[in-house]
């Protein structure tokens, strides 16, 4: 009986120890850079209504493509006489919303699919994984374009497209982790004690399997933001006049010589945000590897 109890208690204690090690790995230069970059751009997006000097959709007659600093426009104006800085600040909201909300939705659905596949038996596993294989057979951009082509362009449609792209990725990660966890001693101890399948799945297997999915969230958010920018760049993203970094990069191509900041600023911010998310994701992956070696 004592062996059974100790095996069952292994889960929460080991999980707490793993999360402590993960926090220590995130506190590395790359992890801090990632956290700092994401925090700065998130604050910029959150405070956009107060930081933006003008309404992002306001047009200023006679001030088309003015240089930086003229008439209070710190980054100049675009081809429709709108303030570039204001549109950059509000465009950050679109990128973060798509990156976090849509990837979060895809992760939740993927976790459910992977958990059911890992614990549901051979036939359910085969059916769910073949569905994931069909989605994975298409490149992410093509699958997103197909989703947007069916549903139409817009913010909600972009979020759905990015979520659909991420479901099979998280489902496979979760399934692999579940298959490993369900063979460990603390799960067998729970079975011996008479716990039902649902209790074992939700109380024991899922909390200890979800760590590998959490470490993938930051990198997936970066890919989601790039996917939204790509769709907006080719005209399948956010509808005008809403501001989006991808659409700003697309519209600025014809005005690089007269308004270089029109493209440089949103491009650099997009680079910084995706780089920060990738660095944060790498730090979390290293933390997971450290936990695996120490255990």
N, C-alpha and C positions, 0 to 999 in steps of 0.2 A: 504493500500500500504506500509506503514512504517513497518507493521508487516512482510510482505512478504520480504522486503529488509533486515530486521534484521535477519530473518531466513536464507536467502540466504548467508548473510555475516558471519553467524555462523561458516560455514565450515572452511574457511582459518584461522580465528582467533583461533578457537578451535584447529585446527591442529597445528598451531605454538606453542600454549601453551602446547600441548601434547608432542611435540618434545623437548621443553625446559625441561619438567619434565623427559623425557626419558634420556636426556643427564646427568641430575643431578643424576639419579639412576645408570647409567653406571659408574659414578665417585665414586663408592663404592669400597672397597677392592677387592671384587670378580670381579667386572667389570674391574678395573685397572689391576688385575692379568691376566684376559683374554686378554685384549688389549695388555698388555706388552708381554705376551707369544707369541701371534700371530705375533706381530710386530718383535720380535727377530728372530723367525724362518723364517718369510718372508724375512727379511734382509739377513739372512744366505743363503736362497735359491737364492735371487737376486744377491748376491755377490759371489756365488759359483765359477765362473770362476777365480776370483781373490783370494779367500780364500783357494781354494783347492791347496795343495802343488804339486799334480801330476794330470795327466790325469786320469779320473776315470776308463778307460778301459785299461790303460797301464799295461803290465805284466813285472815283474822284475825277471829275471832268477836267481834261487838259493835263492830266498827270500820268499818261500812259508810258510805262517802261522808264520811269525816272530813276536816276542813280541813287545809290544808298545815301541816306542822310538828307535828302531834299524834302522840304515841306513836312518834316517830322516822320518820314518813312525811313526807318533805320536800315532796312534792307532793300529799299526801293519798292516799285510797284510792278505788277505783271501786265500782260497784254490787254487786260480788261480794266486797268487802272485800280486794281485792288492791292491792299497792303500785303506784301509778301510775308513779313514777320508774323502778322496776325494769322495768316493762313497756315504758316508752318506750325504755330502753336496749336491751332485747332486740328491740324492734320495729325498731330501726335495722338490725339484722342482716338481717332479712327484706327490707327495702327495698334495701339494698346488694347482697344476693345476687341479687335479681331484676333490679336495674338493671344490674349488671356481668356476671353469669354468663349471663343469658338474652340480653341484648343482644350480648355477646361471641359466643355461639353463633350468633345470627342474623347477625352480621357475617361470621363465618367461612363460613357457608353461602352468604350473599349474595356474598361475594368469589369463591367457587368458581363460582357460577352466572354472575356477571358476567364472570369471566375466560373461561369456556367460551363464553359468548355472543359476546364480543368477538373471540375467536380461532378459534371453531369453524366458521365459515362461515355462509352465509345461512340454511339450513334449521334448523340447531341454534339459531342466534340467534333466528329467528322463533318456534320452539317454546318456548324458555325465556322469552322476553320476553312471549309471550301468556299463559304461566302466571303471570308476575309481574303482568300487567295484570288478571288475574282476582282475584288477592289484593288489588291496589290498588283494585279497584272497590268493596270493602267498607270502611267506616270502621274505623279501628283498634280502637276500643272494641267495635264489633259483631263484628268478626272474632275478637277475644279472647273475647268472651262465647260465641260459637259454639264455639270450641275448648274452653273450659272446660265448656260444656254437654255436649259429646260425651265428654270425658275425665273429667269430674268435678272437684270443687273440691280444692285442695291446693297445696302449694308447688311440687311438680314440674310439675303441670298449669299453674300460673300461669307458670312459667319457659318452658314449651313455647309457651304462648299468646303471650307477649311476643316470643319468638324468631321465631315464625311471622309476626307483624306486621312485624318488622324485616327479614326476608329480602328482599322485593322492593325495599325502599328502598335497601339496600346493594348489591343486584344491579344496579340501574339506575345507581347512582353508579359502581360498578366498571366496568361495561360502557362508559359514556361515557368514562372515563379510559383504558381499554384501546384504544378506537377512536382516540383522539387519539395515544396513545403509539406505536402500531404503525406509524404513518406517519412517524415521526421518523427522522433519518439514522442514529442508532446501531443501530436495529432493522434498517434496510436493510443496514447494514454487516455485521451478524451473519448476515443471509440470504446475502449475497455470500460470506462466509467458509464457508458450508456448514452452519451450525447448523440443527438440526432444529426442528420446530415446538414440541415440548415444552420443549426447552432455551431457545428464545427466549421462550416464554411464562413459564417459571418463573425464568429467570436474568436476563432483561432487562425484559420488559414488566411483570410483577407487582410487583417492587420499586419501580419508578418510577410505578406506577399506584395503589398502595395508600395514598399520602399523603392523597388526598381522602377516602378511607374513614375513615382514622384521625381526621381532624378532625371527622367526624360522630359519633364514638363517644360523646363527652361529652354532646352534646345528645340523642342517642338514649337514653342511659342515664337522663337526666332524664325523657324521655317514658315510658320503661319503668317507672320508679318511680311516676309519676303514674297509669299504667295499672293497676299492681298495687294502688295505694291506692283507685282507683275501683272495681275489682272487689271488693276487701275491703269497701268501703263499702256495696255493694249485696248483700253476703252470698255472693259467688261466689269469694272469695279464700282466705286461709289459714284452715284449720279451727280452731275453738276447741279447747283454751284457749290456743293459740299467740298470742303478741302480734304485732300489726301496727298500724302507724299508721292505716291506712285503717279497720280495724275499730274502733279506739279512737275515731276521729272519729264513726263511725256510732253506737256505743253511748253516746257522751257527749251526744247530742242532747237526751235527756230530762232531763239533770241539769246543764244549763248554769248555772242559777241557784244551785245549791248547791255545784257543783264545777266552776267555770270552767276551772281548770288542766287538768282531764281532757281538754278539747278544745284549749285554747290551746297547750299545750306540744308535743304531737305535730304540731299544725297548723303551728306556727312552724318546727319542725325540718324538716318536709316542705317548707315554703316555702324555707328556707335551703338545703337540699340541692339542690333543683331549680334555684333561682336560681344557686347556685355552679356547677352543671354547665352551665347555659346560658351563664354568663359565660365559663367555660373553653372551651366550644365556640365562642363568638363570637371569643375571642382566637385560637383555632387557625384559624378561618376567615379572620381578618384576616391571619394569618401566611401562609396559602396564597395569598391575593390578593396580598400583598407579594411572594411568591416568583414568582408569575406575571408581575407587572409588571416585576420586576427581570430576569427571564429574557427 
